[in-house]
Amino acid sequence: MTKILKIINPFNHEIIGQLPFETDTTIHQKLKQTRLSFKDWSNIGLKERIVYLEKGLEYFELNKDQIAKEISEQMGKPLSESYNEIKAFFSRVRELLLMAPDALKPDLIDDKKGFVRRIEHQPLGVVLDIAAWNYPLLTAVNVVVPALLAGNAVVIKHSGKTPLCGVHFEKAFSHGFDNLVCNLVLTHDQTTNLINNPLIDHVVFTGSVKGGLKINQATSKRLIDVGLELGGKDPAYIMADADLDFTVPNIIEGACYNAGQSCCAIERVYVHHSIYDAFLSRALEIVKDFKLGNPFDQSTTIGPLASHSAPDFLASQVADAVEKGAEIIFGNNKKSGNFFEPTLLKDVPNHSEIMQEESFGPVIPSLSVKNDLEALEKMNDSKYGLTASIWTNDQQKAEWMAQRLEAGTIFQNRCDYLDPYLPWTGYKNSGKGSSLSRYGFWHLTKRKSIHFRTDIK
């Protein structure tokens, strides 16, 4: 009997769709076709690839209302945020299309008479993209589009929470090249087995550290590389000179947007002692205004958490913090269903679980620090290193901290943002490899050295 993946709406827990899991036979057939398409695709020029992807964008434009609706139904974000993700998706694709010619052009070494020397960026083959549910378009597009532009084919295994997004990527980017982007509905065991398939040449995974370690272990059995975009416990430090009217709303949004379900959400806040009370006062005013509810209600600002177990997990983190001396300023109320009220905490010890382990929910644990050095020490006291943000009008101080912070992206006066021209990469347990920027393209290619001797007289 064919196994079926049931797609569950996290708001009302209704089944909104069903997809059959692949069988060994369908996996083999689809991978074989993807490999054939790769051979044809890799032999066409970059200009043609760009035109092809632009045509794929037309599919997303024509179906954007349906896709936005499905995102909200599948993982619970308010409909307005689903449309924001689609808007960001279009912007990111267009930036990657503009970036590709420069990122993929050969590196010329022309200072030796009688020789032609250059370094080409060649496609890897078939790239397996294991995409996450929290930003189901953006986590996938970070791999799918640059991989295709570089001449690869793509197998996309989307999260079991948001599998319909994988279907749309296949429909958009497989016209004229059967299964050039091949969507597979797989169990965890099937995914692990797929990594061992010789038709897969590279793996990219976006998700938890636990999942990333399993993926890394699976790829280690073969001589293929892996890109891991994993979790974060991203700190923010508000310096004494920060403009609180600007800073606090941005901090709270950075912690609570998408119900805090972002790898680069702000998950711990350090505040200079001289402005700590003022920060808490302003933060309280903001968190009180969030409205939890139906993602399709225009007044809703926070939808349900995507995972049924998430509210209990967040409650346990808050309980641990309180037991260790923290104080709840607002929130910590579980609502019926997958909801958890935005929660503001003060005086949270740095060794508590909510300051050390990824929360992935709308919680704002905060701690007063006496100076910049203490803030730096506590920000680096983490096994994660995705992003960190510094809130100050003093760029020199921000530069000083940026050189010492152990994270892949350092922000001043902003947070929770991916710039396609900058590499998205993690330190420590937050991942390996890069996406976006020219380095993201290079991570999806292999080097070929051209070394011709033209003067043999």
C-alpha positions in Angstrom: 0.0 0.0 0.0 1.3 3.5 -0.9 2.2 5.6 2.1 0.5 9.0 2.1 1.8 12.3 3.5 -1.0 14.2 5.1 -0.7 18.0 5.1 -2.0 19.5 8.4 -3.2 23.1 8.9 -1.6 24.2 12.2 -4.4 26.6 12.9 -7.3 24.3 12.9 -5.5 20.9 12.5 -7.6 20.0 9.4 -6.1 18.0 6.6 -5.7 20.3 3.7 -4.0 17.9 1.2 -2.4 14.6 0.7 0.6 13.5 -1.4 1.9 10.0 -2.0 5.4 9.2 -0.7 7.8 8.1 -3.4 8.6 4.4 -4.0 12.0 3.0 -4.9 10.8 2.7 -8.4 9.6 6.3 -8.8 12.8 7.6 -7.1 14.9 5.7 -9.6 12.9 6.8 -12.6 12.8 10.5 -11.6 16.5 10.6 -10.8 17.4 9.0 -14.1 15.4 11.7 -15.9 16.9 14.5 -13.9 20.4 13.2 -14.7 19.5 13.2 -18.4 18.2 16.7 -18.2 21.3 17.8 -16.4 23.5 16.7 -19.4 21.4 18.8 -21.8 21.0 21.8 -19.4 24.7 22.0 -18.5 25.6 22.4 -22.2 23.5 25.6 -22.8 24.8 29.0 -22.2 24.2 31.2 -19.2 22.2 33.7 -21.2 19.8 31.0 -22.2 19.6 29.7 -18.6 18.7 33.2 -17.4 15.9 33.5 -20.0 14.6 30.1 -18.9 14.5 31.1 -15.2 12.7 34.4 -16.1 10.0 32.3 -17.7 9.8 30.2 -14.5 9.2 33.4 -12.6 6.1 33.9 -14.8 4.6 30.8 -13.3 5.0 32.1 -9.8 3.5 35.4 -10.8 0.5 33.7 -12.3 0.0 31.5 -9.2 1.1 33.8 -6.4 -2.4 34.0 -4.8 -2.7 30.3 -4.6 0.9 29.9 -3.4 0.4 32.6 -0.6 -2.8 30.8 0.5 -1.0 27.5 0.6 1.9 28.8 2.6 -0.4 30.2 5.3 -2.5 27.0 5.3 0.6 24.7 5.6 2.7 26.5 8.2 0.5 29.2 9.7 2.0 32.5 9.0 -0.4 35.4 8.5 -1.4 35.8 4.8 0.2 39.2 4.7 3.5 37.6 5.6 3.1 35.0 3.0 2.7 37.7 0.4 5.8 39.4 1.9 7.7 36.2 1.3 6.6 36.0 -2.3 7.6 39.6 -2.8 11.1 38.8 -1.3 11.2 35.7 -3.5 10.8 37.7 -6.7 13.4 40.3 -5.5 15.9 37.6 -4.6 15.6 35.7 -7.9 16.1 38.9 -9.9 19.2 39.8 -7.9 20.6 36.3 -8.4 19.9 36.6 -12.2 21.8 39.9 -12.2 24.7 38.5 -10.1 25.2 35.3 -12.1 27.3 36.5 -15.0 29.9 38.1 -12.8 29.9 35.3 -10.2 30.3 32.5 -12.8 32.7 34.1 -15.3 36.1 32.5 -15.5 38.9 33.9 -13.4 41.7 34.9 -15.9 45.4 34.7 -15.1 47.1 36.5 -18.0 50.5 37.6 -16.8 52.6 34.7 -18.3 53.5 35.1 -21.9 52.9 32.1 -24.1 50.2 30.6 -21.9 46.5 30.7 -21.4 45.5 30.2 -17.8 42.0 30.5 -16.4 39.8 29.0 -13.7 36.3 28.0 -14.7 33.3 27.4 -12.4 31.8 24.1 -13.6 28.5 22.6 -12.5 28.5 19.8 -9.9 25.7 17.7 -11.4 22.5 16.9 -9.5 22.1 19.0 -6.3 19.8 17.7 -3.6 18.1 20.6 -1.8 16.5 19.6 1.5 14.4 22.7 2.2 12.8 24.0 5.4 9.2 25.0 6.2 9.6 28.3 8.0 10.3 30.3 4.8 9.4 27.6 2.3 10.0 29.7 -0.8 13.2 31.5 0.3 15.0 28.6 1.8 14.5 26.7 -1.4 15.2 29.5 -3.8 18.6 30.2 -2.2 19.7 26.8 -3.7 17.4 26.1 -6.7 18.1 29.3 -8.7 21.9 29.6 -8.2 22.2 25.9 -8.8 20.3 26.1 -12.1 22.2 29.2 -13.2 25.5 27.4 -12.6 24.4 24.5 -14.8 23.2 22.0 -12.3 19.9 20.1 -12.1 18.1 20.1 -8.7 16.2 17.5 -6.7 14.1 19.2 -4.1 12.9 17.4 -1.0 10.8 20.0 0.9 9.7 19.8 4.5 6.8 17.5 5.3 5.0 20.6 6.6 5.2 22.5 3.3 5.5 20.0 0.5 3.2 21.9 -1.9 6.0 24.5 -2.3 8.2 21.8 -3.8 5.5 20.9 -6.3 5.5 24.6 -7.5 9.2 24.7 -7.9 9.1 21.6 -10.1 6.2 23.0 -12.2 7.9 26.4 -12.7 11.4 25.2 -13.6 10.9 22.0 -15.6 9.4 23.2 -18.8 11.2 21.7 -21.8 13.6 19.8 -19.5 11.8 17.0 -17.7 12.5 16.9 -14.0 15.2 19.5 -14.3 13.9 20.5 -10.9 12.6 17.2 -9.5 10.3 17.3 -6.5 10.4 14.2 -4.3 8.1 13.5 -1.3 10.3 11.4 1.0 10.4 10.0 4.5 13.5 10.8 6.7 14.9 7.3 6.0 14.3 7.7 2.2 16.1 11.0 2.3 19.1 9.5 4.0 19.2 6.7 1.5 18.9 9.2 -1.3 22.1 10.9 -0.2 23.9 7.5 -0.8 22.6 7.4 -4.4 25.4 7.9 -6.9 23.2 10.1 -9.0 23.3 12.8 -6.3 26.4 15.0 -6.5 25.9 17.6 -3.7 23.6 18.1 -0.8 22.3 21.3 0.8 20.2 21.1 4.0 18.4 23.9 5.8 17.1 23.0 9.3 18.1 22.0 12.8 21.6 21.2 14.1 20.4 17.7 14.9 19.2 17.2 11.4 22.4 18.8 9.9 24.6 16.4 11.9 22.7 13.4 10.4 22.9 14.8 6.9 26.7 15.5 7.3 27.2 12.0 8.6 25.4 10.6 5.6 27.4 12.6 3.1 30.7 11.6 4.8 30.2 8.1 3.4 30.7 9.5 -0.1 33.1 11.9 -1.6 30.5 14.7 -2.1 30.2 18.0 -0.3 27.4 19.4 1.8 26.1 22.8 2.6 24.4 23.2 6.0 22.3 26.2 6.9 21.4 25.4 10.5 20.0 27.0 13.6 20.9 30.2 15.5 20.7 31.8 18.9 21.2 35.2 17.5 22.1 38.0 20.1 21.4 41.7 20.0 23.3 44.2 22.0 21.7 47.6 22.6 24.5 50.1 23.5 24.1 53.1 25.8 23.8 55.6 22.9 21.1 53.6 20.9 18.0 55.4 19.7 15.4 53.4 21.6 12.5 54.7 19.6 14.1 53.1 16.5 15.8 50.2 18.1 13.1 48.6 20.3 10.4 48.2 17.6 13.1 46.6 15.3 14.3 44.3 18.1 10.8 43.1 18.9 9.9 42.6 15.2 13.2 40.7 14.7 12.2 38.4 17.6 8.5 37.9 16.8 8.1 38.2 13.0 6.9 34.9 11.5 6.1 34.0 15.2 9.9 33.9 15.8 10.3 31.0 13.5 13.4 32.2 11.8 17.0 30.8 12.0 18.2 34.4 12.3 15.5 35.8 14.6 16.7 37.7 17.6 16.7 35.2 20.4 18.5 37.0 23.2 18.9 40.7 24.0 21.7 42.3 26.0 21.1 45.9 27.0 23.5 48.5 28.6 22.5 48.9 32.2 21.9 52.6 31.9 19.0 52.1 29.5 17.7 48.7 30.6 14.5 49.9 32.3 13.7 52.2 29.4 14.1 49.2 27.0 11.8 47.0 29.0 9.2 49.7 29.2 9.1 50.3 25.4 9.3 46.6 24.7 6.3 45.9 26.9 4.2 48.4 25.0 4.9 46.7 21.8 4.5 43.0 22.7 1.1 43.8 24.3 -0.2 44.9 20.8 0.4 41.6 19.0 -2.8 39.8 18.0 -2.8 36.0 17.8 -5.3 34.4 15.5 -6.4 33.0 12.2 -3.7 33.6 9.5 -6.5 34.7 7.1 -7.8 37.4 9.5 -6.3 40.7 8.4 -6.0 41.8 12.0 -3.8 38.8 13.0 -0.2 39.7 13.5 1.0 36.3 14.8 -0.3 33.0 13.5 0.0 29.5 15.0 3.3 27.9 15.4 3.9 25.3 12.8 4.8 22.5 15.2 2.2 21.1 17.6 4.9 20.5 20.2 6.3 24.0 20.0 4.2 25.7 22.7 5.1 23.2 25.3 8.7 23.4 24.4 8.7 27.3 24.7 6.8 27.0 28.1 9.5 24.7 29.4 12.3 27.1 28.3 10.5 30.0 30.1 10.0 27.8 33.3 13.7 27.0 33.3 14.6 30.7 33.0 12.3 31.6 35.9 13.7 28.8 38.0 17.1 30.3 37.5 16.1 33.8 38.5 14.4 35.4 35.4 11.2 37.5 35.7 8.3 37.3 33.3 7.3 40.9 32.2 4.6 39.8 29.8 3.3 36.6 28.2 4.0 33.0 28.7 0.4 32.0 28.1 -0.4 29.1 25.9 -3.5 29.5 23.9 -5.6 26.6 22.5 -4.0 25.1 19.4 -0.5 25.8 18.3 -0.3 29.3 19.8 2.1 30.8 22.3 1.8 34.4 23.4 4.8 36.7 22.8 6.8 36.6 26.0 9.2 39.3 27.4 11.6 38.2 30.1 14.1 40.3 32.2 17.2 39.4 34.1 17.6 36.1 32.3 20.9 34.3 33.4 23.1 33.6 30.4 23.4 29.9 31.4 19.7 29.3 31.2 18.3 27.1 28.4 16.4 30.0 26.8 19.7 31.9 26.4 21.6 28.9 25.1 19.3 26.7 23.0 17.3 27.7 20.0 13.7 28.7 20.8 12.2 29.2 17.4 9.2 31.1 18.9 8.1 34.6 19.9 10.2 34.9 23.1 12.4 37.9 24.1 14.8 37.0 26.9 16.9 40.0 28.0 19.8 40.7 30.3 21.4 43.9 31.6 25.2 44.3 31.1 27.6 46.7 32.6 29.7 47.5 29.5 30.6 46.5 26.0 33.1 43.9 27.0 30.6 42.0 29.1 28.1 42.2 26.2 30.7 40.8 23.8 31.6 37.9 26.2 28.0 36.9 26.7 27.1 37.2 23.0 30.0 34.8 22.1 29.0 32.4 24.9 27.1 30.2 22.6 27.5 27.1 20.5 25.8 29.0 17.6 27.1 31.7 15.4 24.7 32.7 12.6 24.1 36.5 13.1 24.6 39.1 15.7 23.3 42.7 15.8 24.7 45.8 17.4 22.4 48.8 18.1 24.4 52.0 18.3 25.0 55.3 16.4 28.8 54.8 16.9 30.1 52.9 13.8 33.6 52.7 15.3 32.3 50.8 18.3 30.2 48.6 16.0 33.3 47.8 13.9 35.3 47.0 17.1 32.6 44.5 18.2 32.1 43.1 14.6 35.8 42.0 14.5 35.4 40.1 17.7 31.9 38.6 17.4 31.8 34.9 16.4 29.0 34.9 13.8 28.7 34.7 10.0 26.8 38.1 9.7 27.2 41.1 11.9 24.5 43.8 11.7 24.5 47.4 12.9 21.0 48.8 13.5 19.2 46.0 11.7 18.6 42.3 12.1 16.8 39.2 10.7 17.7 40.1 7.0 19.4 38.3 4.1 21.2 40.5 1.5 21.7 38.4 -1.6 25.0 40.1 -2.3 26.4 39.0 1.0 27.2 35.3 1.8 24.8 33.6 4.2 27.0 31.4 6.4 27.3 30.2 9.9 30.0 29.8 12.5 30.2 27.0 15.1 27.1 24.8 15.0 25.2 27.2 12.7 26.4 25.5 9.6 29.1 25.1 6.9 29.4 26.5 3.4 27.7 29.6 2.0 24.6 30.5 0.1 23.8 33.8 -1.7 26.5 36.1 -3.1 29.2 34.9 -5.5 30.4 32.5 -2.7 27.0 30.8 -2.9 27.4 30.3 -6.6 31.0 29.0 -6.0 29.7 26.5 -3.4 27.4 25.0 -6.1 30.3 24.6 -8.6 33.7 22.9 -8.9 36.9 24.4 -10.2 38.4 23.5 -13.5 41.9 24.8 -14.3 42.7 25.6 -18.0 46.4 25.5 -18.6 47.4 25.9 -22.3 50.9 26.4 -23.6 50.5 28.3 -26.8 54.1 29.1 -27.7 56.1 26.0 -28.3 58.8 27.4 -30.6 
